[in-house]
Amino acid sequence: MAKTSTERSAASTAKRKALGEEELRNYVRSGTRAKLAELMAWHDIKLISEAIQNLIINAHALGPEGSASAIAVPRHEIVVTEDVARALYSHGARQAADLDRAEQ
């Protein structure tokens, strides 16, 4: 006799529990999702879960030092041009002069 959907769901839940599986959820922005899609296309991977599992396994296989660049948090470098630095300095100097005049 065929199992009901409730029975199939219970069996699936029991199997996951026995295997120690855990659901991981993650919300990402479109840019991150696009990068994942590109990685998946490069390596002909169809399932997101497979891609993420492979990334974790392969990064871990690199060890602490080898995986450092892959897992490092990307930071944006802020470069202040000379024009902007001059404008900020000038603005600050005007504010300082205004404060000096207000104190007198």
C-alpha positions, 0 to 999 in steps of 0.5 A: 500500500502506498504511503500517505504524504504525512507518512512520507514526510515523517519517514524523511524527517526521521532519516534526516535526524538519523543522519544528523542533517541540519537545514541551513538558511541564508539570505543573500543580496542579488550580487552574491546570488549572481556570483553563486550562479556564475560559479555553478555555471562554470562547473555545471552544478545544477543545485545550490545545495550541492554548490555550497556543500562543495565550496565548504568541503573544498575550502576546508580541505585547503586548511586554515592558511589555504582557505584564509583568502577564500573565507576572508570578509571582502572589504572595500578600500576607501581612497580619498583623492587630493581634491576631496581631502582638500575640500574636507580640510577646508570645511573643517578649518571653516568650522573650527574658525566659526567655533573659535569666533563663537567662543570669543 
